[in-house]
C-alpha cells in the first residue's frame, strides 16, 4: 500500500515553543504562499490560447434560434454558454468568462484569445455559488471542444481515448499519459509517442480542499502530496524543461493554496440528536479508513486494496509500470517519484462530503443513501440539469436523478442524452464499497445526518 512513499512522509513536528497565541512565523509564510498561489491561479493563464476571442460569441450560432444575442444580452448569453457546456461563473475577475476559460496572457502582458485553465475541471458550483477547487460535475468537455472548433471552421483531431461519455466525468489521466508519451526522459519532444501501455477511464473530479489532509494524492494514492510538479503535467503540450523549472516556485505557491482550502459548511438544517447517533456509528464503522473530524482530527491516509474495496478497478489497474517508470525518469519524478507498487484506492477525507456528489472515484453513485445501500444504486440514470439547490436531495444527500431504462440513449433527445450516466461502460461501474449494507435503514439515516456536519 505505497510503503516506499509512506516511509518518506513526515507525520509532523513541533519546531519551537509558542511565545504568543498568534500564528507562528512558519504559519505566516505558508499563509503568504497560499495567497500568492490564489492570485497566481485565478489571475494568470499558463497555456497558449486554444481559440480566437470572437469564438466565444460565434459558437452560440450553433445552438439554434433560441440563443441570446451576445452583444445585446451579454449576461443571458453567458448564462446560456455556461449551461450548455457545464461551466460556472467565476468568483474572481475574469472578463465575464466562466471558470476554466480566460483571455490568454500574451508576452507583452496584454490579454488576447481564449485559453483554458485548471478550473475547467476544478471549478464547480452548488446552490448557485461557485467554488474554486470543487469538482465540476456538469462539465461536458467533449461538447465544448467540438463546438468551439466547429465555430472556427476547424475539426477536432480524433482522440485515442474517451474524454467523457457523460456530463461531469473527464479523462484527465489520459491527457497526461498522451502528453508524456511525446517526451523523452529529458523532456525534449519526440516525433513518435512512446508505447506506455496505460489505459485510464473517465473519472469524477475530486475536491482540492481534501489535499490539506493528504500525504499522498490521486485516487490510487501513489503520488506524494507534497509534489507541486505533478500539477504541471498538463502543460506538457507546450512547455520546455526550462519553462517548467521557471514556473515551479509559482506552482509551489499554488499547491499551498490548494492545501489552505476549507470545505463549505452544509447549508441546511441538521437534526443534532440524529447526527450524534450517526457519529457513534461513524466511529464504529468508518474512522479506520476515513479518519476523525473536529479539533483533534486525524486522517490515516489509508490505501485500501482492490479486493477489499471492490469498486471499479479500471483506474487503479490502468496505470502501467512502463508509464510509472517513464514518469519517474523525468524531472517530474525526481523529488517525489510515483510509487511503483499498486494497492488499490485511497480512502479520502470526507470534509464537505455533502457538496461532492456524485460519489465513488468515478462518480457512479448519485447520493450518500445509495452509497450506503448498494442495492438501491441505479445502473443508468440522468444527472441533474444544473447544480441549483432545486436539484439537490437533502434527505439522501446528493443529486436528484432520473432513472433510465434499457432503451438506447439515441432514442432520447440528443441534449439530454449527454446527461446519461451508464454504469456498464468501462471504468464506470457502481459496485463495491458495500460496508453500509450491513446497517439498518434508521442507522443509515443517522449516519447520513452526521456526514452532513463534516
FIKOL-235977 format. One line per field, with one value per residue (C-alpha): residue in one letter; x, y, z; residue number from 1. Coordinates in steps of 0.001 Angstrom, whole numbers. Layout:
<nodes>
residu: c(A,...) $
xx: c(X,...) $
yy: c(Y,...) $
zz: c(Z,...) $
num: c(NUM,...) $
</nodes>
This chain:
<nodes>
residu: c(X,X,X,X,X,X,X,X,X,X,X,X,X,X,X,X,X,X,X,X,X,X,X,X,X,X,X,X,X,X,X,X,X,X,X,X,X,X,X,X,X,X,X,X,X,X,X,X,X,X,X,X,X,X,X,X,X,X,X,X,X,X,X,X,X,X,X,X,X,X,X,X,X,X,X,X,X,X,X,X,X,X,X,X,X,X,X,X,X,X,X,X,X,X,X,X,X,X,X,X,X,X,X,X,X,X,X,X,X,X,X,X,X,X,X,X,X,X,X,X,X,X,X,X,X,X,X,X,X,X,X,X,X,X,X,X,X,X,X,X,X,X,X,X,X,X,X,X,X,X,X,X,X,X,X,X,X,X,X,X,X,X,X,X,X,X,X,X,X,X,X,X,X,X,X,X,X,X,X,X,X,X,X,X,X,X,X,X,X,X,X,X,X,X,X,X,X,X,X,X,X,X,X,X,X,X,X,X,X,X,X,X,X,X,X,X,X,X,X,X,X,X,X,X,X,X,X,X,X,X,X,X,X,X,X,X,X,X,X,X,X,X,X,X,X,X,X,X,X,X,X,X,X,X,X,X,X,X,X,X,X,X,X,X,X,X,X,X,X,X,X,X,X,X,X,X,X,X,X,X,X,X,X,X,X,X,X,X,X,X,X,X,X,X,X,X,X,X,X,X,X,X,X,X,X,X,X,X,X,X,X,X,X,X,X,X,X,X,X,X,X,X,X,X,X,X,X,X,X,X,X,X,X,X,X,X,X,X,X,X,X,X,X,X,X,X,X,X,X,X,X,X,X,X,X,X,X,X,X,X,X,X,X,X,X,X,X,X,X,X,X,X,X,X,X,X,X,X,X,X,X,X,X,X,X,X,X,X,X,X,X,X,X,X,X,X,X,X,X,X,X,X,X,X,X,X,X,X,X,X,X,X,X,X,X,X,X,X,X,X,X,X,X,X,X,X,X,X,X,X,X,X,X,X,X,X,X,X,X,X,X,X,X,X,X,X,X,X,X,X,X,X,X,X) $
xx: c(0,2528,5113,8028,6124,4824,8292,9315,6394,6735,3834,4726,6899,6859,9771,9640,7660,4949,5634,2171,-1178,-810,347,3957,6344,6101,2312,2586,4864,2527,-430,1529,2428,-1216,-2322,319,-927,-4542,-3636,-1424,-4107,-7052,-5387,-2868,-3047,-305,-1409,-1444,-4870,-6962,-9498,-9893,-11512,-14503,-15312,-16960,-19679,-19788,-20377,-23916,-24952,-24730,-27356,-30368,-32746,-33103,-29538,-29375,-27570,-24119,-23890,-27349,-27791,-24303,-25455,-28141,-25630,-23061,-25669,-26648,-22991,-22296,-25417,-24688,-21119,-21433,-19300,-19798,-19485,-16045,-15942,-12954,-12348,-12368,-13635,-17128,-15881,-16668,-14159,-11942,-11705,-9736,-8365,-4871,-1895,315,4098,3620,1238,-1904,-4884,-5721,-7519,-9261,-7189,-8178,-7037,-7334,-10781,-12414,-12443,-11768,-14224,-17653,-20793,-23548,-26679,-25853,-22450,-19174,-16164,-12588,-11498,-14905,-15018,-17103,-19942,-21601,-18697,-19154,-15626,-16313,-19206,-17198,-14205,-16315,-18484,-15735,-13651,-16658,-17378,-13867,-14227,-11761,-12138,-11154,-8404,-9546,-8914,-7450,-9485,-12888,-12689,-16136,-19274,-21406,-21632,-19272,-16724,-13360,-10347,-7601,-5340,-5150,-4368,-1322,-360,-562,1390,4138,4419,5586,8536,11915,13235,14985,11603,12723,9947,9567,8292,6540,4860,6298,4103,3497,677,-1524,-5289,-7321,-11100,-13063,-13454,-15116,-13128,-12085,-12232,-8958,-9740,-9052,-5336,-4731,-5044,-3498,40,-488,-2709,-4730,-7238,-4588,-2517,764,1996,3383,1020,3998,4709,3959,5454,2721,198,2197,1804,-980,1420,3491,1947,3979,6410,10128,12116,13461,9874,8827,11741,10969,7303,7923,8058,4695,3192,4550,2539,-494,-18,-47,-3304,-4825,-3840,-5266,-8749,-11600,-14802,-18080,-20474,-23755,-26325,-29489,-30818,-29222,-31061,-28427,-29706,-29698,-26265,-24959,-26216,-24680,-21325,-21247,-21924,-19206,-16659,-17558,-17604,-15768,-12840,-10342,-10413,-11755,-10381,-11874,-13139,-13174,-10417,-8392,-8992,-6740,-6586,-4981,-4124,-5123,-4899,-7405,-6680,-8922,-10380,-11496,-12941,-14473,-15031,-14399,-10692,-10063,-8415,-6081,-5133,-4854,-1550,1080,4562,6005,4192,5353,8941,8878,7329,9910,12763,11784,12064,8517,9561,12936,11859,8712,8585,5341,5250,5889,3530,-199,-2520,-5942,-7725,-7076,-9951,-10413,-11104,-14821,-14692,-17561,-18857,-22337,-21065,-19040,-21756,-21830,-19788,-17030,-13948,-15879,-18997,-21201,-23417,-25651,-26386,-24973,-28085,-27311,-23652,-24639,-27181,-25714,-28985,-30527,-27834,-29197,-27401,-28417,-29511,-29623,-27558,-29398,-29508,-27820,-26271,-29033,-30456,-33724,-31864,-30269,-31579,-31407,-32832,-30488,-27653,-26530,-28185,-31736,-31733,-33981,-33541,-33221,-34463,-32700,-33569,-30708,-29676,-30220,-33950,-33816,-33214,-29548,-29005,-30500,-28511,-25331,-26520,-26941,-24571,-24251,-22512,-21996,-19354,-15691,-14462,-17903,-19086,-21008,-20147,-18058,-17888,-20724,-19876,-23127,-25242,-24993,-26602,-30341,-32277,-32540,-28794,-28029,-30253,-28451,-25045,-26014,-27136,-23677,-21922,-23707,-21693,-18248) $
yy: c(0,2556,1713,3456,6726,6321,5741,9136,11102,13274,12986,16442,18034,20905,23221,25551,26901,29441,32758,34096,32666,34087,32193,31106,32604,29359,29629,33233,32200,29386,31782,34235,31447,30370,33920,34221,30898,32053,35148,33192,30582,32933,35806,34163,31755,29177,27681,29134,30198,27377,29527,33013,35564,36052,32322,32748,34842,32920,29458,30410,30274,26504,26332,27281,30221,30335,31539,35003,37722,38067,41783,42846,40305,39521,38214,35975,34733,33975,32004,30037,29337,28082,25948,24339,23312,22826,25785,28152,31858,32874,34131,36308,38925,37038,39390,37903,34423,31300,29428,27374,29901,33139,35697,34379,36319,37478,38028,41793,41373,42134,39813,38036,34919,32232,29835,27092,26701,24247,25449,23960,20723,22060,24954,23793,25246,24215,26093,28968,29616,28929,27412,27203,23661,21970,19308,20342,17794,19469,19785,18417,18780,16842,19108,22240,21140,20016,23115,25671,24051,23887,27579,28319,26095,23594,19913,18354,15768,12202,11052,7681,7615,8628,12179,11948,9992,11798,15219,15640,12951,13681,11629,13948,10978,10012,13593,13307,9890,11060,14259,12465,9812,12588,13486,11855,11449,14829,16285,17028,16464,13201,12719,9446,8596,6052,2956,3433,909,2970,2920,5111,5674,8870,9824,12128,15254,15334,18477,20338,21099,17443,17895,19707,16416,14030,12685,11024,12063,10895,8103,5391,7267,6577,10177,12236,15124,17456,17299,20573,19305,16727,19547,20881,17793,19332,21908,19170,20053,23235,23958,23147,21874,25384,26703,24145,24982,28698,28088,25646,28280,29614,26149,25544,28582,27206,23925,25902,27494,24065,22903,26020,25459,24593,22790,24753,24048,22227,24986,23303,22332,19366,17143,17132,14149,12024,13370,12414,8863,8863,9962,6895,4715,6533,5964,2279,1660,4348,6011,3275,4388,7951,9320,11534,15126,18129,19852,16637,15283,12524,11160,7714,8149,4533,2901,56,-2975,-3644,-6865,-5164,-2007,-3767,-617,-431,-1345,267,3399,1534,-1103,1365,2899,712,3,1490,4763,4925,4182,6835,9460,8706,9034,12648,15900,15332,12278,13484,14737,12676,9605,7722,4589,1517,-594,-531,-1448,-31,3212,5808,6288,10078,12564,13343,17094,18737,15383,16870,19055,16460,14224,12051,9501,6924,7772,7607,9483,6435,6818,9924,10049,9027,6955,4871,4668,3163,752,-772,-2467,966,2232,2996,1388,4042,7485,11089,13559,16797,19690,22092,22308,24557,23508,22678,19589,18789,15914,16966,13684,11326,13881,14245,14904,14133,11962,10324,6657,5414,2128,-210,1755,3281,6856,7612,7328,10361,13952,14405,17116,15085,12036,13911,13730,9957,8025,4364,2182,-593,1492,697,2209,3486,539,1337,-1774,-2067,-88,-2207,-1544,335,-2613,-4175,-1153,-834,1895,4062,3643,4719,7745,8734,8225,10461,13139,13056,13202,16495,18025,17259) $
zz: c(0,-1136,1536,-138,-126,3390,4783,3402,4833,7915,10284,11653,14298,16782,15934,18896,21799,21039,22749,21968,20949,17444,14362,14101,11565,9586,9508,8354,5495,4480,4501,2360,-76,-254,-1041,-3761,-5116,-5117,-7105,-9499,-10159,-10628,-12466,-14779,-17706,-18235,-21541,-25028,-26333,-27755,-29626,-31008,-28717,-31041,-30979,-27586,-29232,-32520,-31026,-29980,-33635,-33390,-30642,-32785,-32803,-29006,-28463,-26831,-28761,-27117,-27993,-26809,-23990,-22702,-19313,-20835,-23394,-20684,-18715,-21823,-22665,-19159,-19081,-22449,-21634,-17888,-16802,-13867,-13179,-11943,-8310,-9265,-12002,-15321,-18066,-17885,-18744,-16690,-14576,-16857,-19685,-19711,-22092,-22672,-21374,-24224,-23957,-23670,-20763,-22744,-22984,-26184,-27329,-25257,-23188,-20747,-17162,-14261,-13201,-16278,-14258,-10746,-10759,-9650,-8142,-5787,-4862,-7205,-5656,-7450,-5682,-6899,-6095,-6167,-8878,-11877,-12023,-15016,-17461,-20979,-22290,-25486,-26459,-25612,-27694,-30652,-30896,-30278,-33022,-35351,-34754,-36021,-39056,-37633,-36902,-33594,-34123,-33415,-29861,-28944,-25718,-24360,-22971,-21386,-22177,-19626,-18061,-15127,-15914,-17517,-18544,-17332,-16667,-20326,-21327,-19081,-20464,-24069,-23416,-21501,-24216,-26546,-24309,-23737,-20165,-20510,-21599,-25148,-27673,-29559,-33098,-32284,-28965,-26584,-26101,-22365,-22099,-19759,-20286,-17934,-17760,-17320,-13651,-11171,-10220,-6524,-4399,-3951,-307,553,-249,3030,4921,2441,2486,-891,-3754,-6754,-6420,-6131,-3524,-5305,-5601,-2711,-1941,-1485,-5208,-6977,-10221,-10691,-11091,-14032,-16248,-18293,-19718,-21374,-24710,-24968,-22103,-22177,-19218,-18596,-18666,-16071,-13803,-14015,-13129,-10288,-7482,-8656,-8633,-5148,-4091,-5927,-4073,-799,-1900,-2548,910,2559,1166,3521,2653,2669,5509,4971,4318,5572,8992,10777,13256,16009,18066,14910,13951,17405,16929,13472,14873,17114,14071,12135,14910,14997,11238,9277,11092,10255,6616,6638,9920,12600,12457,14729,16769,17216,13708,12444,8900,8369,4684,4120,693,523,-1620,-4608,-3212,-4,-1517,-4539,-6569,-10303,-10702,-14099,-12725,-10366,-12937,-15811,-14700,-16337,-14923,-18124,-17557,-13926,-14935,-17657,-15354,-12658,-15164,-15902,-13982,-12702,-10712,-9421,-5998,-5466,-7704,-8161,-6026,-8181,-6080,-6829,-3955,-4707,-3863,-1196,1236,1066,3845,3966,4591,2720,1520,1211,-1649,-3544,-5006,-7049,-5129,-5607,-7650,-10913,-9789,-10351,-7258,-7088,-3326,31,656,-2437,-1449,1909,393,-2752,-3778,-4481,-6855,-10335,-13264,-15811,-14707,-15786,-13841,-12962,-15450,-13036,-9575,-8239,-4887,-6684,-7899,-4534,-2418,1257,2530,689,324,-3241,-6571,-7556,-10632,-13179,-13935,-17480,-18886,-21243,-24362,-26312,-25462,-29166,-28515,-26227,-27189,-28054,-25444,-22601,-23620,-22675,-19034,-19115,-16859,-17840,-15259,-17817,-19590,-18999,-15742,-14695,-12616,-9424,-7406,-4270,-1021,384,4026,4606,3518,6966,8632,9222,7432,10599,11160,7603,8057,11276,9675,6759,9214,10813,7434,6786,9653,8183) $
num: c(1,2,3,4,5,6,7,8,9,10,11,12,13,14,15,16,17,18,19,20,21,22,23,24,25,26,27,28,29,30,31,32,33,34,35,36,37,38,39,40,41,42,43,44,45,46,47,48,49,50,51,52,53,54,55,56,57,58,59,60,61,62,63,64,65,66,67,68,69,70,71,72,73,74,75,76,77,78,79,80,81,82,83,84,85,86,87,88,89,90,91,92,93,94,95,96,97,98,99,100,101,102,103,104,105,106,107,108,109,110,111,112,113,114,115,116,117,118,119,120,121,122,123,124,125,126,127,128,129,130,131,132,133,134,135,136,137,138,139,140,141,142,143,144,145,146,147,148,149,150,151,152,153,154,155,156,157,158,159,160,161,162,163,164,165,166,167,168,169,170,171,172,173,174,175,176,177,178,179,180,181,182,183,184,185,186,187,188,189,190,191,192,193,194,195,196,197,198,199,200,201,202,203,204,205,206,207,208,209,210,211,212,213,214,215,216,217,218,219,220,221,222,223,224,225,226,227,228,229,230,231,232,233,234,235,236,237,238,239,240,241,242,243,244,245,246,247,248,249,250,251,252,253,254,255,256,257,258,259,260,261,262,263,264,265,266,267,268,269,270,271,272,273,274,275,276,277,278,279,280,281,282,283,284,285,286,287,288,289,290,291,292,293,294,295,296,297,298,299,300,301,302,303,304,305,306,307,308,309,310,311,312,313,314,315,316,317,318,319,320,321,322,323,324,325,326,327,328,329,330,331,332,333,334,335,336,337,338,339,340,341,342,343,344,345,346,347,348,349,350,351,352,353,354,355,356,357,358,359,360,361,362,363,364,365,366,367,368,369,370,371,372,373,374,375,376,377,378,379,380,381,382,383,384,385,386,387,388,389,390,391,392,393,394,395,396,397,398,399,400,401,402,403,404,405,406,407,408,409,410,411,412,413,414,415,416,417,418,419,420,421,422,423,424,425,426,427,428,429,430,431,432,433,434,435,436,437,438,439,440,441,442,443,444,445,446,447,448,449,450,451,452,453,454) $
</nodes>
